[in-house]
Amino acid sequence: MEREKIIAKMQSLISEIDKHNYNYYVLDNPTISDAEYDKIYYSLVDLEKESGITLPYSPTLRVGGEVLAGFEKRKHEVNLYSLNKVRDYDDLNAWVADMNKLTGGTEFAVEYKFDGLSLVIEYQNGLFKSATTRGNGTVGEDVTSQVKTIRTVPLSIPFKGRLIVQGEGMMTNKSFAEYNKTAEEKLKNPRNGVAGAIRNLDPKETAKRKLDFFCYQVLLSEGKEFKTQKEIHDFIKAQGFLTGDYFHICTNAQQIIDCIEEVDKIKNDIDTMIDGMVIKINNVSSREDIGWTAKFPRWAMAFKFAAQEVSTILENVLWQVGRTGRVTPIANLQPVELAGATVTRATLNNIDDIKRKGVLENSRVFVRRSNEVIPEIMGLAERFENSKEIKVPLVCPSCGQPLVLKGPLLYCENHFGCREQVVDRISHFASRNAMNIEGFSEKTAGALYDNLGVRHLSDLYKLSKEDLLTLEKFKDKKANNTINSLEGSKQTELYKFLYSLGIPEVGIKTAKDLAKRFKTLQNIMSASEEELVDVEDIGEIIAKNIKTFFEDKYNLDEVQKLFDCGIVIEQVAAATETNAFVEGKTFVLTGTLSKPRKEIEDLIESLGGKTSGSVSKKTDYVLAGQEAGSKLDKAKSLGVKVINESEFFSLIND
């Protein structure tokens, strides 16, 4: 490429990056996702590397964003640096090899990479003195009054020398959700929430967002020296700062990768937004030898996770009818890569959700994916001239009957003549976690509706082999297998039958809890709302749904018809014994155990205890096996008792 063309391409990329930096740092209103920004940024990085040309105004030479004019400017006593990033494990391995070569072999500290707002806080004589944003790395904004409202910023600390620390202002997912419940103007995401709060000139408004501060570095400590990052981390915790409760020392690249992959699996369960991991050389004196570039320390590196939020074009909205008759808006998106998958659809929940997020057809929207479920649209990123309002349907898109509005939700009440409703109910009833009718698909349910007049769940058990042979692609073997599967499904468990009925909000866990508590279907049907709410994790809404379902004459008749067809519910086995050590306590299992995890979980539940997938202050014991990970770290940070398998079985026997 000719020099003039290279420079023109660089100028175009720089102009685009500067626009997005202004939107992100100054306006607090990003119009593209972090992943899309990184793609543009690294295009410039690669072009500079290939050509050997770096323009004097390139953003690759600059740290951070512009200082807002509304705040008093303050020069940092210690210059702040960005972190260099690697994009894959090959680059990470290469960096680790370079560090080992420069040091003759070293240890690495691995911590969370927080996705918040960088802050510098100073203490004198053990008392909070001031707080400053990172700004451009040399000059920041004085946000002392705002940061002083953050509950996790200690106003006094044990260390009495002059201390300057760096960390991240954060809005936890919980605080974000609570704030949005009552806020007139909803926040787009926790990152925007914390940036807007810190940059609000009224500290009272900052306090409303219930921010947190996570500390990760000591910039200056008069009279105190540190030999390692481990010492720095322990010192920070001793002063009363939050650190994220994840810190590991690794001796090679594979151990670092293991840490990254461990956190990548659980990142959506963490209450704070993290977008990667930070790796630093543990030894402080080695850092001094390796040094810094103009922009970042050579001895530290960030590894970013695959994007969990991107922006794309919302092309149009389809309205989908579910088994309860609820009509839900589903957004069709311009295909975009998100967390390793190509996303083309996302949920919009309901009419109020559409209004609150302000999204439009033919607009750019933010899309997030959590816990591998269907992606969700988070809000409007950018509108265009051809953007238009999303029209709410007046009639059912499946059967054409008028829709009924209940609060923010739309319903089709044509329960037995609406094809989508009936097909979805039958598919759910036959699914694996319900009646487990093998080989049964949504396509099969549709064929039964269209050709054999199946409208009710009990109609399934009236089908004959001859009926099935009239369907397309149903030969002798497939018809036989389907009839045998229907017959085999008649012997079932209470929780599976309960789940198969499709009671709104009653998932598989709730069905299990109900079966365990009430033992029989009759007991569940006759239970009062107060008795239902007494079951753990069942609130007033679910309790009301259960009562309403079993007070409906059609539902009662249909349940009876299912029994008349030969369905038999196995008796729920009563707990044969309890155990003084286990009864009433909550256990979390982590690491590799000598027995299958489900076997131990079943044992705990049979003895009157409970199991959970995450550690909290309500956890009584963490049962830790080999190679226990972040759950063990969290247990230690919360002071939860940790026991091994040998201790567990010994305590049961005692």
C-alpha positions in Angstrom: 0.0 0.0 0.0 1.4 3.4 -0.9 2.3 5.8 1.9 -0.4 8.3 1.0 -3.1 5.6 1.0 -1.8 4.2 4.4 -1.9 7.7 6.0 -5.4 8.2 4.5 -6.6 4.9 6.0 -5.0 5.8 9.4 -6.7 9.2 9.4 -10.1 7.5 8.7 -9.6 5.0 11.6 -8.4 7.7 13.9 -11.4 9.9 13.1 -13.8 7.0 13.9 -11.9 6.1 17.1 -12.0 9.7 18.3 -15.7 10.0 17.7 -16.4 6.8 19.8 -14.0 8.0 22.5 -15.9 11.2 22.8 -19.2 9.4 23.0 -17.9 6.9 25.6 -15.7 9.1 27.9 -17.2 12.6 27.6 -20.9 12.0 26.8 -21.1 8.7 28.7 -23.2 7.6 25.7 -21.4 4.8 23.7 -23.0 4.0 20.3 -21.0 0.8 19.7 -19.9 -2.1 21.9 -16.5 -2.7 23.4 -15.9 -5.5 21.0 -16.6 -3.3 18.0 -14.4 -0.6 19.4 -11.6 -3.0 19.9 -11.9 -4.2 16.3 -11.5 -0.7 14.9 -8.7 0.1 17.4 -6.7 -3.0 16.6 -7.1 -2.3 12.9 -5.1 0.9 13.5 -2.6 -1.0 15.7 -2.0 -3.6 13.1 -1.7 -1.0 10.3 0.9 1.0 12.3 2.9 -2.2 13.1 2.9 -3.3 9.4 3.8 0.1 8.0 6.1 1.4 10.7 4.2 4.7 10.5 2.5 6.2 13.6 0.9 9.6 13.2 1.6 12.1 16.1 -2.1 12.3 17.0 -2.8 8.6 17.0 -5.0 7.4 19.9 -2.5 4.5 20.3 -0.1 7.1 21.9 -2.7 8.4 24.3 -4.0 7.1 27.6 -7.7 7.5 28.6 -10.2 10.2 27.6 -10.7 14.0 27.9 -11.2 15.8 31.2 -14.7 17.1 31.7 -14.9 20.9 32.0 -17.4 20.7 34.8 -14.9 19.4 37.4 -11.8 20.9 38.9 -8.7 19.4 37.2 -6.1 17.7 39.3 -2.6 16.5 38.2 -1.8 12.9 39.2 1.3 12.6 41.4 2.0 9.3 39.7 1.2 8.9 36.0 -1.4 6.3 35.3 -1.0 3.7 32.5 -3.4 1.6 30.4 -3.0 -2.1 30.1 -1.8 -3.8 26.9 -4.2 -6.6 25.8 -3.7 -10.0 24.2 -6.4 -11.4 21.9 -5.8 -15.1 22.2 -3.8 -17.8 24.0 -1.0 -17.8 21.4 -0.3 -14.1 22.2 -0.5 -14.8 25.9 1.9 -17.6 25.7 4.3 -15.4 23.7 4.1 -12.6 26.3 4.7 -15.1 29.2 7.7 -16.5 27.3 9.1 -13.0 26.9 8.7 -12.2 30.6 10.4 -15.4 31.6 13.2 -14.7 29.2 13.7 -11.2 30.7 13.6 -12.4 34.3 15.1 -15.8 34.1 11.8 -17.3 35.3 9.0 -15.5 37.3 5.7 -15.9 39.0 2.5 -14.2 37.8 -0.4 -12.7 39.7 -3.9 -13.2 38.1 -6.8 -11.0 39.1 -10.2 -9.8 37.7 -10.3 -7.1 35.0 -13.1 -4.8 36.2 -15.4 -3.0 33.8 -16.1 0.2 35.6 -14.6 3.7 36.1 -10.9 4.0 37.1 -10.4 6.1 40.3 -7.4 7.2 42.4 -7.9 7.7 46.1 -5.4 9.4 48.5 -5.2 8.9 52.3 -3.2 11.0 54.8 -2.7 10.0 58.4 -5.1 7.1 57.9 -8.0 9.4 56.7 -9.6 9.7 53.3 -8.4 12.9 51.6 -9.3 13.0 48.0 -10.4 11.1 44.9 -9.7 11.7 41.2 -10.7 10.1 38.0 -8.0 8.8 35.7 -8.8 11.4 33.0 -6.0 11.3 30.4 -3.6 9.5 32.8 -1.8 12.8 33.7 -4.7 15.0 34.8 -8.0 13.8 36.2 -11.2 15.2 37.6 -11.6 15.9 41.3 -14.5 13.7 42.4 -13.8 13.7 46.1 -17.4 14.5 47.2 -18.9 11.9 45.0 -16.5 9.1 45.9 -16.9 9.9 49.6 -20.5 8.6 49.3 -19.4 5.1 48.1 -20.1 2.7 51.0 -17.0 0.5 50.3 -14.5 3.4 50.3 -13.2 3.4 53.8 -13.1 6.9 55.4 -10.3 5.7 57.7 -7.7 2.9 57.4 -5.1 1.3 59.7 -2.1 2.6 57.6 -1.0 6.0 58.9 1.5 6.9 56.2 0.6 8.8 53.0 -1.1 6.3 50.7 -2.4 6.6 47.1 -4.3 3.6 45.7 -6.0 2.9 42.3 -9.1 0.9 41.7 -12.4 0.7 39.9 -15.7 2.4 40.8 -18.3 -0.2 40.2 -22.1 -0.6 40.1 -23.0 -4.2 40.9 -25.6 -6.0 38.9 -27.8 -6.0 42.0 -27.6 -2.3 42.6 -28.2 -1.7 38.9 -31.4 -3.8 38.9 -32.6 -2.1 42.1 -32.0 1.4 40.7 -33.8 0.7 37.5 -36.9 -0.5 39.3 -37.8 3.0 40.4 -35.7 5.3 38.1 -37.6 7.6 35.7 -34.7 7.3 33.2 -33.4 3.8 33.1 -29.6 3.1 33.0 -28.3 1.1 29.9 -25.8 -1.0 31.9 -23.8 -0.9 35.2 -20.8 0.7 33.5 -22.8 3.7 32.3 -24.4 3.7 35.8 -21.1 4.2 37.6 -19.7 6.7 35.1 -22.9 8.9 35.3 -22.9 8.7 39.1 -19.3 9.7 39.6 -19.6 12.5 37.1 -22.8 13.9 38.7 -22.1 17.2 40.3 -24.6 16.4 43.1 -23.2 13.9 45.6 -26.7 13.0 46.7 -27.4 11.7 43.3 -24.2 9.6 43.4 -25.3 8.1 46.7 -28.6 6.9 45.2 -26.8 4.4 42.9 -25.1 2.5 45.7 -21.7 2.2 44.1 -18.8 0.1 45.2 -15.0 0.5 44.9 -12.6 -2.4 44.1 -9.0 -1.7 44.8 -6.1 -3.4 42.9 -3.0 -1.2 43.1 -0.9 0.9 45.4 0.6 3.9 43.6 2.4 5.5 46.5 3.0 4.3 50.1 5.3 6.4 52.3 7.3 4.3 54.6 6.0 1.0 53.2 7.7 -1.1 50.5 6.4 -4.2 48.8 8.3 -7.1 47.3 5.4 -8.7 45.5 1.9 -8.2 44.1 0.7 -10.7 46.7 2.0 -8.4 49.4 0.2 -5.4 47.7 -3.0 -7.4 47.5 -2.9 -8.5 51.1 -2.1 -5.0 52.3 -5.0 -3.6 50.3 -7.4 -6.1 51.9 -6.0 -5.3 55.3 -6.9 -1.6 54.8 -10.5 -2.6 54.3 -10.9 -2.4 50.5 -12.8 -4.7 48.3 -10.6 -6.6 45.9 -13.0 -8.9 44.0 -11.9 -11.9 46.0 -10.0 -13.5 43.2 -6.2 -13.7 43.3 -4.0 -16.5 42.2 -0.2 -16.9 41.8 0.8 -18.9 38.7 4.1 -20.1 37.6 3.4 -20.9 33.9 1.2 -20.0 31.0 -1.1 -23.0 31.3 -1.9 -22.2 34.9 -2.8 -18.7 33.8 -5.0 -20.1 31.1 -6.7 -22.4 33.6 -7.6 -19.3 35.7 -9.0 -17.5 32.7 -11.1 -20.4 31.7 -12.3 -21.0 35.3 -13.6 -17.4 35.6 -14.9 -17.3 32.0 -17.4 -20.1 33.0 -18.7 -18.3 36.1 -18.4 -14.6 35.0 -22.1 -14.2 34.5 -22.7 -15.4 38.1 -20.4 -12.7 39.5 -22.2 -9.6 40.8 -19.7 -7.2 39.4 -19.0 -6.7 35.7 -15.7 -8.1 34.6 -14.5 -8.2 31.0 -11.3 -10.2 31.4 -8.4 -11.0 33.6 -5.2 -9.0 34.5 -1.9 -10.8 34.6 1.1 -9.1 36.4 4.6 -10.2 37.2 4.5 -10.9 40.9 8.0 -9.6 41.8 8.1 -5.8 42.1 11.8 -5.4 41.5 11.5 -7.4 38.3 8.9 -4.9 37.1 11.4 -2.0 37.6 13.9 -3.8 35.4 11.4 -4.5 32.7 9.9 -1.0 32.7 7.1 0.8 30.8 6.3 2.0 27.3 4.8 5.5 26.9 1.4 3.9 27.3 1.5 0.8 29.4 3.7 -1.3 31.7 5.5 -4.1 29.9 5.2 -6.3 33.0 1.4 -6.5 32.9 -1.1 -7.8 30.4 -4.9 -8.0 30.1 -6.8 -10.9 28.6 -10.3 -10.0 27.5 -13.1 -12.5 27.4 -15.2 -13.0 24.3 -17.7 -10.2 24.0 -21.0 -10.6 26.0 -22.4 -7.3 24.6 -22.4 -6.0 21.1 -24.5 -3.6 19.0 -26.4 -4.4 15.8 -29.4 -3.4 13.7 -32.8 -4.3 15.0 -34.6 -5.0 11.7 -38.1 -5.8 12.8 -40.2 -7.4 15.6 -42.2 -10.6 15.4 -44.9 -11.4 18.0 -44.7 -15.0 19.2 -47.5 -16.9 21.0 -46.5 -19.3 23.9 -48.3 -22.2 25.5 -50.1 -20.0 28.1 -51.4 -17.6 25.4 -48.9 -14.9 26.2 -47.7 -13.0 23.1 -44.1 -12.0 23.4 -42.1 -9.6 21.1 -39.0 -11.2 19.5 -36.5 -8.9 17.7 -35.0 -10.0 14.4 -31.4 -8.7 14.3 -28.8 -8.2 11.6 -26.5 -11.2 12.3 -23.7 -10.4 14.7 -21.1 -12.5 16.5 -21.6 -12.6 20.3 -19.8 -14.9 22.8 -18.8 -17.4 20.2 -22.2 -17.6 18.4 -24.0 -15.9 15.6 -27.0 -14.1 17.0 -30.0 -13.2 14.8 -32.8 -13.0 17.4 -33.3 -11.5 20.9 -36.0 -11.0 23.5 -37.8 -7.8 24.3 -39.9 -9.2 27.1 -43.1 -7.0 26.9 -44.6 -3.7 25.8 -43.3 -1.8 28.8 -39.8 -3.2 28.1 -39.9 -1.8 24.6 -41.0 1.7 25.8 -38.5 1.8 28.7 -35.6 0.9 26.4 -36.7 3.2 23.6 -35.8 0.8 20.9 -37.2 1.1 17.3 -37.3 -0.9 14.2 -34.3 -0.1 11.9 -32.3 1.2 14.8 -28.9 0.2 16.3 -29.3 -1.6 19.7 -27.2 -3.1 22.4 -27.5 -6.8 22.7 -26.2 -8.9 25.7 -26.0 -12.6 26.2 -25.9 -14.1 29.7 -25.6 -17.7 30.9 -26.1 -19.1 27.3 -29.8 -18.1 27.2 -31.5 -16.2 24.4 -29.8 -12.8 24.1 -31.6 -9.7 25.4 -31.8 -6.2 24.0 -30.4 -3.8 26.6 -31.3 -0.4 24.9 -31.0 2.0 22.0 -27.6 2.8 20.7 -28.4 4.9 17.7 -31.5 5.9 15.6 -31.6 6.6 11.9 -33.9 8.5 9.5 -35.8 5.3 8.6 -36.1 4.2 12.3 -39.8 3.7 13.2 -41.9 2.8 16.2 -42.6 -0.9 17.0 -46.3 -1.5 16.4 -48.2 -3.5 19.1 -50.5 -6.0 17.5 -54.3 -5.9 18.1 -55.0 -9.5 17.0 -53.2 -12.8 17.6 -50.5 -13.4 14.9 -51.3 -17.1 15.0 -55.2 -17.3 15.0 -56.3 -13.8 14.3 -58.4 -13.5 17.5 -58.4 -10.1 19.4 -55.7 -9.9 22.0 -56.2 -9.0 25.7 -53.9 -6.6 27.5 -53.1 -7.5 31.1 -50.7 -4.9 32.5 -47.7 -4.8 30.1 -48.5 -8.3 28.8 -50.6 -9.4 25.8 -52.6 -12.6 25.7 -54.5 -14.7 23.2 -57.4 -16.3 25.0 -58.3 -18.7 22.1 -56.6 -21.6 24.1 -57.7 -24.5 21.9 -58.1 -22.9 18.5 -54.8 -21.1 18.4 -52.3 -23.4 16.7 -49.1 -21.9 18.2 -50.5 -22.2 21.8 -51.6 -25.8 21.4 -48.4 -27.0 19.6 -46.3 -25.3 22.3 -48.3 -26.9 25.2 -48.0 -30.4 23.6 -44.3 -30.0 22.9 -43.7 -28.9 26.5 -45.8 -31.8 27.9 -43.8 -34.3 25.9 -40.4 -32.8 26.6 -37.6 -34.7 28.4 -38.0 -33.0 31.8 -41.8 -33.4 31.7 -43.4 -36.7 30.5 -40.4 -37.6 28.4 -42.2 -39.0 25.4 -39.2 -40.1 23.3 -38.8 -39.0 19.7 -41.5 -36.3 20.1 -40.8 -33.0 18.4 -42.5 -29.6 17.8 -42.9 -30.8 14.2 -44.7 -33.9 15.4 -47.0 -31.8 17.6 -47.8 -29.6 14.6 -48.7 -32.6 12.5 -51.0 -33.9 15.3 -52.7 -30.6 15.5 -53.1 -30.2 11.7 -54.1 -33.7 10.7 -55.5 -35.6 13.8 -57.3 -32.8 15.6 -55.2 -33.1 18.8 -56.1 -30.1 21.0 -55.8 -31.3 24.5 -52.9 -33.1 26.4 -55.1 -36.1 27.1 -55.8 -36.5 23.3 -52.2 -37.8 22.9 -53.1 -41.0 24.9 -56.1 -41.7 22.6 -53.9 -42.0 19.5 -53.6 -45.3 17.8 -50.9 -46.7 15.5 -53.3 -46.4 12.6 -53.7 -42.7 13.3 -50.0 -42.1 13.2 -49.5 -44.0 10.0 -51.7 -41.4 8.2 -49.0 -38.8 9.0 -46.2 -37.9 6.6 -42.9 -39.6 7.3 -44.6 -42.0 9.9 -43.7 -45.5 8.9 -44.4 -48.7 10.8 -41.3 -48.5 13.0 -41.7 -44.8 13.9 -45.4 -45.2 14.7 -44.7 -48.2 16.9 -42.0 -46.4 18.8 -44.2 -43.4 19.4 -47.1 -45.5 20.8 -44.6 -47.4 23.0 -43.2 -44.0 24.2 -46.7 -42.8 25.1 -47.4 -45.9 27.0 -44.1 -45.8 28.8 -44.6 -42.2 29.9 -47.8 -43.1 31.9 -45.6 -44.1 34.9 -44.2 -40.9 36.0 -43.0 -38.9 39.0 -45.0 -36.1 40.7 -42.6 -33.3 39.9 -42.4 -34.3 36.2 -46.2 -34.4 35.9 -46.5 -31.1 37.7 -43.9 -29.5 35.4 -45.6 -31.0 32.3 -48.9 -29.1 33.0 -47.2 -25.8 32.1 -48.3 -23.8 35.1 -46.9 -20.2 34.5 -43.6 -19.6 36.2 -43.4 -23.2 37.6 -40.0 -24.5 36.3 -38.4 -27.9 37.0 -36.8 -26.7 40.3 -40.1 -25.3 41.7 -41.9 -28.5 40.7 -39.3 -30.6 42.6 -39.6 -28.3 45.7 -43.4 -28.6 45.6 -43.3 -32.4 45.3 -40.8 -32.7 48.1 -42.9 -30.5 50.4 -46.5 -31.7 49.7 -45.9 -35.4 48.6 -49.1 -35.7 46.5 -50.8 -33.8 43.7 -54.0 -33.5 45.8 -52.0 -31.8 48.6 -50.6 -29.3 46.1 -54.0 -28.6 44.6 -55.6 -28.0 48.0 -52.8 -26.0 49.5 -53.5 -22.3 50.4 -51.4 -19.5 48.9 -49.9 -19.0 52.4 -48.8 -22.6 52.5 -47.3 -22.4 49.0 -45.4 -19.2 49.8 -43.9 -21.1 52.8 -41.9 -23.3 50.2 -38.5 -21.8 49.7 -38.1 -19.7 46.5 -41.9 -19.6 45.9 -43.2 -16.0 46.1 -46.7 -14.6 45.9 -46.9 -14.5 42.1 -46.0 -18.2 41.7 -48.3 -19.2 44.5 -51.1 -17.3 42.9 -50.4 -18.9 39.5 -50.6 -22.4 41.1 -53.9 -21.6 42.9 -55.4 -20.0 39.7 -54.4 -23.0 37.6 -56.0 -25.6 39.9 -59.1 -23.4 40.4 -59.8 -23.5 36.6 -62.5 -26.1 35.7 -60.9 -27.0 32.4 -57.5 -27.7 34.1 -59.1 -29.9 36.7 -61.0 -31.8 34.0 -57.9 -32.2 31.9 -55.9 -33.6 34.9 -58.7 -36.1 35.5 -58.7 -37.1 31.9 -55.0 -37.7 32.0 -55.5 -40.0 35.0 -58.4 -41.7 33.1 -56.0 -42.4 30.3 -53.8 -44.5 32.6 -51.2 -42.0 34.0 -49.9 -43.1 37.4 -47.8 -40.9 39.7 -45.2 -42.7 41.7 -45.4 -42.1 45.4 -42.9 -39.5 46.6 -40.5 -41.3 49.0 -40.4 -39.8 52.4 -37.1 -39.0 54.0 -36.2 -42.1 56.0 -33.9 -40.2 58.4 -32.4 -36.9 59.1 -29.0 -36.0 60.4 -28.2 -33.5 63.1 -25.1 -32.2 61.2 -26.9 -31.9 57.8 -30.5 -31.0 58.6 -31.5 -27.5 57.8 -28.0 -26.5 56.5 -27.0 -25.4 53.0 -24.0 -26.9 51.3 -22.0 -25.9 48.2 -19.9 -28.5 46.4 -16.8 -27.5 44.5 -13.8 -29.2 43.0 -13.3 -32.9 42.0 -14.8 -35.3 44.5 -14.4 -39.1 44.9 -18.1 -39.7 44.2 -20.4 -38.2 41.5 -21.5 -34.8 42.6 -25.2 -35.7 42.2 -24.8 -38.7 44.5 -23.5 -36.4 47.3 -26.2 -33.8 46.6 -28.9 -36.4 46.8 -27.4 -37.7 50.1 -27.5 -34.2 51.6 -31.1 -33.7 50.5 -32.1 -37.1 51.8 -30.7 -36.2 55.2 -32.7 -32.9 55.4 -30.1 -30.5 54.0 -30.0 -28.3 50.9 -27.5 -27.7 48.1 -26.7 -24.6 46.2 -24.7 -23.7 43.1 -23.2 -20.5 44.5 -21.6 -19.4 47.8 -23.2 -16.6 49.9 -23.4 -15.5 53.5 -26.3 -18.0 53.8 -24.1 -21.0 53.0 -23.3 -23.1 56.0 -20.5 -25.3 54.5 -18.4 -25.6 51.3 -17.5 -29.2 50.6 -14.2 -28.8 48.7 -12.6 -31.5 46.5 -9.4 -31.4 44.5 -8.6 -28.3 42.4 -11.4 -26.3 44.0 -11.7 -22.9 42.3 -13.4 -19.6 42.9 -16.1 -20.9 45.1 -13.4 -21.9 47.6 -11.9 -18.4 47.5 -15.3 -16.8 48.0 -16.0 -19.1 50.9 -12.8 -18.0 52.6 -13.5 -14.3 52.0 -17.0 -14.6 53.5 -15.8 -16.7 56.4 -17.9 -19.7 55.4 -16.7 -23.0 56.9 -14.8 -25.2 54.4 -14.6 -29.0 54.8 -13.2 -31.8 52.8 -14.9 -35.2 51.9 -13.3 -37.0 54.8 -14.5 -34.4 57.3 -17.9 -34.4 55.7 -18.5 -38.1 56.0 -17.0 -38.2 59.5 -19.4 -35.5 60.7 -22.4 -37.3 59.2 -21.4 -40.5 61.0 -20.8 -38.7 64.2 
